């Protein structure tokens, strides 16, 4: 079985984290571990995460940051630890499970079947037959942002900000995540930009040729209540 580590950044998630889903989730094709990063939470999140680890220590680990550093740094530190472990694929997933955990296996299957790609990123495409629940304002704001990001990157990415991504555990990705991001909330773009720069002038395929956007079947963002003091 391929070994997969998924980083889950958490800030004040004590009342919202679906511990049952995380504790019970498994996939017959992959050995999936979750690394929860407590981003200096001020509520009961540390206690909840420790309890979750106690329930399934073989599949769940916790990294505590002493103070709130923002999602970008929480994800980065989690990815650094994950990439230093013995695994085949690493990724990060939003704690609210807006993207269902079942999609992890779908992302992994793409990496299995396509040795030419290095990363799979979720894409929230509103098409018939797909349950993509987003408010109208979020949808149009997202489209404006994605268009701008695609222009800056020179890569036609539909949805850079979806919080579901999976990467091959390679030294190249370890290098990409080794340095602190210069942005606190659009770090997803910086990840792609760093890959583009590493590949520039080399014989390796360009970034646009090794990233696969996977259209998600079900995503829900309409239910979210954003924390009032979250540093992003």
N, C-alpha and C positions, 0 to 999 in steps of 0.2 A: 504493500500500500504506500502511495506517495504521502509524504509528511507535509502538512500545511499548518502554518501558524498565522492566525488572524489577530491583528492588533485592534483593540476597541478602546478609543479614548473616552474618558468619562469625567464630567464635571457636574457635581450636584445631581446625580442620576438616581439617588436613593429611592425616590418615589415612583420613578418611571421605568427603571431597568427590569426587563422581563427575565428574571433569574431562572425561571422554569425552562424557558426555551433554550437559554444558553447551556444550562446544566444537562438537559436531556438531548440536545442535538447531536446527531452522529450521521455519518455518511459511509455507506458500505465500500466506496471506492477510495476513500482518503482517511488518513489518520489526522484529524483536525484538532488543533489546540488553540485556545483563546488566551491572549495576553491582554488583560485589562490594565489600562494606564490611568490611575487616579490623578487627575490634573489639579492637585491641591484643593480638593473639594472642601467646602465648609459645612456640609450637612453630614448625613450618616453613610455616604457613599463608601468610605474606607471600610466600615464595619460590614456593609452589604457585600462588598467584593471579597473580603476575607472569608465571610460565611460561604460565598459561592465557591471559593477555592477549596474550602474544607469539604464541600459536598462532592467535588470531583477533582482532587489534586493531580490526578494523572493527565487531565485534559485542560486544566485552568490554572493560570498563574496571574500574579498581580504585581505591577510596578507602581510604587507610590512616588509622586513628585512632591517635594516639600512645600512648594507654593504654586499657585496658578500660573502657568506659562503660556496658555493658549493652545488651541487644537493643533496648530502646526507643530509646535515643539513636543506636545504629547505624542502625536503620531510619529514624529521623527525618532524620539527616544525609544519608543516601542519597536519601531522598525529596526533600529540599530541592534537592540537586543535580539530580536527575532532572526535577523540576518547573521548573527554570530552563533546561532544554535544549529543543530543538525536537522535541517528541513529542506524540502525541495521547492516549495512555493511559500511566499509570505505576502501578506496584504493587510489592508485595514478596512474596517466596517463601522458604520455609524451605530452608536449604542441604541438608538431608538428603533432599530430594525425596520427603518423605512424600506430598505431592501431586504427581503426575506433571507434567512440563512441558507435556504436550499440553493440559492444562486451560487454559493461558494463552489459546490460541486460542478455546476455548469461552467463556471470560469475555469476550474481546474481541468475539465475535459477539453476545453479549447487549447490550453497550454499543452496537454498530452498529445492532442491530434495535430497541433500546428507547431512544429519545432522552430519555425521561422519567426514566431512572435515571442516577445519578451514580457509583455504585460497585457492584461485584460482590464478594461475600465468600464464600469456600468454606464449606460446611457438611457436617460429617461425620455423615451420617444413616445409621444402620444399618438398611437395608431389604433384602429379598430381592433378589438379583441384583447387589448392590453389595459390593465387597470392602473393607470398612472393618475393618481389623485393629487393635483396641485392647484392652488388657487390661481385665478387668472393673472393676478398681479405678479405672483412668483414665476409663473410661466413666462410672461413677457420680459420680466427683469432678467430671467435666466437666459432668454434668447439674445437679448442685447449684450449681456456679459459674454456669452459663448462666442458671438460674432466678433466682439472685440478681441477676445483671447485668441481666436483662430487667426485674426489679422496679425497680432503681435508675434505669435509663434510661427506663422507661416505654415501652419498645419491645420487642415480642416477638421477640427474636433467639434462634435456636436454638443457635448456636455462634459466640460472639464471638472465640474464641481460635485458630481455624484459621489457620495461617500462610500463607494464600494469598489475596491481595486485589488487586483492580485498580480504578483510579479514572480518571476523566476528568482530563486535565491542564488544570485551570482555576485562575484566581486564587483562588477560594474554597478549594480544597484546598491551594494554596500557603500561604495564610494559616493554615489548620488545622495544618499541619506546621511553621510558622515558629517556634513557641515550644517550649521543652523540656517534655517530659511531666512531670507531677508524680508519676507512678507508673513503676516500673521494669519491671514484668512484666505489668500489665494495661492497657497503653497502648492496646490494641485498643478497649477500652471508652471510653477517653478520646477517641479519634478520633471515635467516634459521638457522644459527649457534646458535643464541640466543634462538630460540625456542627449538632446540635440547638440549641445556644445561638446560633449564627450565624443560624439560620433563625427563631428565636423572635421573634414580633412583626412579622415581615415578610410580604409577600404571596407569598413563595416557598413551594413545597411543603415539608412537614415532613420531617425526616430519615427517618422511618419509611416515607415514600412514595418515596424516591429511592435506597434501598439494597436491593439484590437479593441474597438468599441463594441460592446455587447448590448443590444437593445433589451432592456428589462421588461418582463411581462407584467410585474406588479410592483408599484411603489406608492407609498402614501406619505404625503407631507402636510395634508390639511389638518391633521389632529395635533400638530406639534405646538407646545407652549415653550417659547424660548426663555431660558433663564435670564433674569433682568441684569445680573452682574457678570455674565460670562465675558471673559476677555478673549476676543477672537482676532 
